Amino acid sequence: MNAEREYYEQQGLEALAAGRTIDCSEPSITNVVIRLARLYLAKARTILDLGCGANLEYDKVLADLGKNPVCADLSFNFLRLAPRDSRMCLLQADATLLPFPDSSFDAVICSETIEHVPRDDRVIVEIARVLRPGGVLLITAPNLWNAARLLQMAKSGDLSVRMMPGHLREYTPKKLRNLLGSHFKLERWAPVPFSWTGKLGGPIDYLIRIGILRRFSKSIAFVATLG
């Protein structure tokens, strides 16, 4: 078992032992992905949620829309924590070596996943392989220079970057766009707000939400099509 998988298997095991679940994505990110899925995946029949985690929020919505999503994650214990629903297929899989034939899916959701994988480029190659021509990719990844980090740096005077545990890297919009490379055509870059309130946080969050400050979003959310 590689170190990355062992890290998440242990997290899942501890959650199972304690009788709790693991929140694999924050509500502000989840809400954006669900909104984009409603807009862009309405006609998709076969959908892969790659790096689905333990909660399956996206997949519940897709199932309610009449889809039968395939929910894949590297961690077996995360899948043990996931809710059981006959409309969803749960599968343990390595994102860099997917067990599906070429052109198997109309759409792929890959949210807050690639930052955990040593070879993120291989993930993108595999997504491109299993998507049908013209297929849709909804991808999110943590934004390196997000507003919260920049405000904390300004407040503390400390310019060092401290990533969340488990993150091997974080992205700028340009870096994520380059990662998609020649495989995908970018269709939309959606802002991901923080749900802040207050005299300072409220206006910043509003400007992120309407897109003026989307460069400083919590996460980078792209909709792309296989070119």
C-alpha positions in Angstrom: 0.0 0.0 0.0 1.5 3.4 -1.0 1.8 6.2 1.5 -1.0 8.3 0.1 -3.5 5.4 0.3 -2.3 4.4 3.7 -2.9 7.9 5.0 -6.6 8.0 3.9 -7.2 4.4 4.9 -6.1 5.2 8.4 -8.4 8.3 8.4 -11.3 6.1 7.3 -10.5 3.4 9.8 -10.5 5.9 12.7 -13.8 7.4 11.5 -15.4 3.9 11.3 -14.1 3.0 14.8 -15.6 6.3 16.2 -18.9 5.8 14.4 -18.6 9.1 12.5 -18.2 10.1 8.9 -15.5 12.3 7.1 -16.4 15.5 5.4 -14.3 15.2 2.2 -15.3 18.6 0.8 -16.5 21.9 2.2 -20.1 23.1 1.5 -19.0 26.1 -0.6 -17.2 23.8 -3.0 -19.9 21.1 -2.9 -22.6 23.7 -3.7 -20.7 25.0 -6.8 -20.1 21.4 -8.1 -23.8 20.6 -7.7 -24.8 23.8 -9.5 -22.4 23.1 -12.3 -23.6 19.4 -12.5 -27.2 20.6 -12.9 -26.2 23.0 -15.7 -23.8 20.8 -17.6 -24.6 17.2 -16.9 -28.3 17.2 -17.6 -27.9 15.2 -20.8 -25.1 13.0 -19.6 -26.1 9.4 -19.0 -22.9 7.8 -17.7 -21.0 9.8 -15.1 -17.9 8.9 -13.1 -17.3 10.6 -9.7 -13.5 10.2 -9.4 -12.2 10.6 -5.9 -15.8 10.5 -4.5 -14.8 10.3 -0.9 -17.2 9.3 1.9 -20.2 11.6 1.5 -21.4 11.3 -2.1 -23.2 14.7 -2.1 -22.8 15.1 -5.9 -24.0 11.6 -6.6 -27.1 11.9 -4.5 -28.2 14.9 -6.6 -27.3 13.0 -9.8 -29.2 10.0 -8.8 -32.3 12.2 -8.0 -31.9 13.5 -11.6 -32.2 9.9 -12.9 -28.5 9.2 -13.3 -26.6 6.1 -12.1 -23.2 7.5 -11.2 -20.1 5.4 -10.7 -18.4 6.5 -7.5 -14.7 5.6 -7.4 -12.2 6.2 -4.6 -8.7 4.9 -3.8 -9.6 4.4 -0.1 -11.6 1.3 0.7 -12.4 2.6 4.1 -13.9 5.8 2.6 -16.2 3.7 0.5 -17.2 1.7 3.7 -18.2 5.1 5.2 -20.2 6.1 2.1 -24.1 5.8 2.1 -25.6 2.8 0.4 -27.9 3.6 -2.5 -28.8 1.1 -5.2 -28.7 4.0 -7.8 -25.0 4.4 -7.2 -22.1 2.0 -8.0 -19.2 2.2 -5.5 -15.8 1.1 -6.7 -12.3 1.1 -5.3 -10.0 2.4 -8.1 -6.7 4.1 -8.7 -7.2 7.5 -10.5 -4.0 6.9 -12.4 -5.0 3.5 -13.7 -8.8 3.4 -14.1 -10.4 0.0 -14.6 -12.7 1.1 -17.5 -12.5 0.8 -21.2 -11.8 3.8 -23.4 -14.8 6.2 -24.0 -16.8 4.7 -21.1 -18.4 7.9 -19.7 -20.3 11.0 -20.9 -18.9 13.0 -17.9 -16.4 12.9 -15.1 -16.5 14.8 -11.8 -13.1 15.1 -10.2 -13.4 17.4 -7.2 -10.7 18.1 -4.6 -8.8 15.0 -5.7 -5.8 15.7 -7.9 -3.9 17.6 -5.2 -3.7 14.3 -3.3 -2.2 12.3 -6.2 1.6 12.2 -6.8 1.1 12.1 -10.6 -1.7 14.5 -11.3 -0.9 14.5 -15.0 -1.6 10.8 -15.2 -5.1 11.4 -13.6 -5.9 13.8 -16.4 -4.7 11.4 -19.1 -6.9 8.7 -17.6 -9.9 11.0 -17.4 -9.4 11.9 -21.1 -9.1 8.2 -22.0 -12.4 7.1 -20.3 -14.4 10.1 -21.5 -16.3 9.9 -24.8 -15.4 12.6 -27.4 -17.0 15.8 -26.4 -17.4 14.5 -22.8 -17.6 16.9 -19.9 -15.2 17.3 -17.0 -16.1 19.1 -13.9 -12.9 19.6 -11.9 -12.1 21.5 -8.8 -8.7 21.9 -7.0 -7.5 24.1 -4.1 -6.5 27.6 -5.1 -2.9 28.3 -4.0 -3.4 32.1 -3.7 -6.9 32.1 -2.3 -8.2 35.2 -0.3 -8.0 33.4 3.1 -4.4 32.6 2.7 -3.5 36.1 1.4 -5.3 37.8 4.3 -3.6 35.5 6.8 -0.2 36.3 5.3 -0.9 40.0 5.5 -2.1 39.8 9.1 0.7 37.6 10.3 3.6 39.0 8.2 4.5 35.4 7.4 4.7 34.7 3.7 5.2 30.9 3.9 2.5 28.6 2.4 1.1 26.0 4.7 -1.1 23.6 2.8 -3.7 21.4 4.3 -2.6 17.9 5.5 -2.7 15.5 2.6 -2.2 18.1 -0.1 0.8 17.4 -2.2 0.4 20.6 -4.1 -2.1 23.4 -4.8 -2.9 25.2 -8.0 -3.2 28.5 -9.7 -5.8 28.8 -12.5 -3.0 28.9 -15.0 -1.4 25.8 -13.6 -4.7 23.9 -13.6 -5.4 25.0 -17.2 -2.0 23.9 -18.3 -2.6 20.5 -16.6 -5.7 20.0 -18.7 -3.4 20.7 -21.6 -4.3 19.7 -25.1 -6.8 17.1 -23.9 -9.5 19.6 -22.8 -11.1 22.8 -23.9 -12.0 25.1 -21.0 -15.7 26.1 -21.2 -16.2 27.9 -17.9 -14.3 29.0 -14.8 -16.7 29.3 -11.9 -16.0 31.2 -8.7 -16.0 29.4 -5.4 -16.8 31.7 -2.4 -16.0 31.2 1.2 -19.5 32.1 2.7 -17.9 34.9 4.7 -19.9 37.6 6.5 -18.8 40.8 8.3 -17.6 44.2 7.2 -14.5 42.9 5.4 -15.3 39.2 4.7 -18.8 39.9 3.3 -17.8 42.3 0.5 -14.8 40.2 -0.4 -17.0 37.0 -0.6 -19.6 38.9 -2.7 -17.0 40.0 -5.2 -15.7 36.5 -5.4 -19.2 35.1 -5.9 -20.1 37.4 -8.7 -16.8 36.7 -10.4 -14.9 40.0 -10.0 -12.4 38.4 -7.6 -12.8 34.8 -8.7 -9.0 34.7 -9.0 -9.0 34.6 -5.2 -11.7 31.9 -4.8 -11.4 29.2 -2.2 -11.0 26.6 -5.0 -10.6 26.7 -8.7 -13.7 25.2 -10.5 -13.4 24.5 -14.2 -15.9 23.0 -16.7 -14.0 21.5 -19.7 -14.9 19.4 -22.7 -12.7 16.7 -24.2 -11.3 18.2 -27.4 
